[in-house]
Amino acid sequence: MGGASPDYRKLNRLGEAQIKASARTAADGDEGRVKVVFGKWLKARQRLNEIDAFGGGLEKTRVLPAYYSDNYVSLLPGEKKEIVVEFSKAVLKNGVSIGLRGWNLEPRVVKAGVEK
């Protein structure tokens, strides 16, 4: 019984993934958080394998410590996913951006708006 192993390299030939992402910040006591929502994936299964929060000072520095509800996301076309990142409230004063990197996805940064 000779089963052929799947060859996933052909998936690398797909065009860049089309993704919509939005991010909103909020504060609760001494804690700040940003809620990131992903959706409208138009290609085959997609993966975000790096999600980072950055403070908005003159230099974009990674927010540490930061606690992610998830940081490696795999979605099917049309699926939506929400991720929450928690950190010190002090980070919010200069703004927060979320960096996204993934398979068949050009790295990008999403600036977080303020949740009302």
Rosetta blueprint (number, residue, H / E / L):
1 M L
2 G L
3 G L
4 A L
5 S L
6 P L
7 D L
8 Y H
9 R H
10 K H
11 L H
12 N H
13 R H
14 L L
15 G L
16 E L
17 A L
18 Q L
19 I L
20 K E
21 A E
22 S E
23 A E
24 R E
25 T E
26 A E
27 A E
28 D E
29 G L
30 D L
31 E E
32 G E
33 R E
34 V E
35 K E
36 V E
37 V E
38 F E
39 G E
40 K L
41 W L
42 L L
43 K L
44 A L
45 R L
46 Q E
47 R E
48 L E
49 N E
50 E E
51 I E
52 D E
53 A E
54 F E
55 G E
56 G L
57 G L
58 L L
59 E L
60 K L
61 T L
62 R E
63 V L
64 L L
65 P L
66 A L
67 Y E
68 Y E
69 S L
70 D L
71 N L
72 Y L
73 V E
74 S E
75 L E
76 L L
77 P L
78 G L
79 E L
80 K L
81 K E
82 E E
83 I E
84 V E
85 V E
86 E E
87 F E
88 S E
89 K H
90 A H
91 V H
92 L H
93 K H
94 N H
95 G L
96 V E
97 S E
98 I E
99 G E
100 L E
101 R E
102 G E
103 W L
104 N L
105 L E
106 E E
107 P E
108 R E
109 V E
110 V E
111 K E
112 A L
113 G E
114 V E
115 E L
116 K L
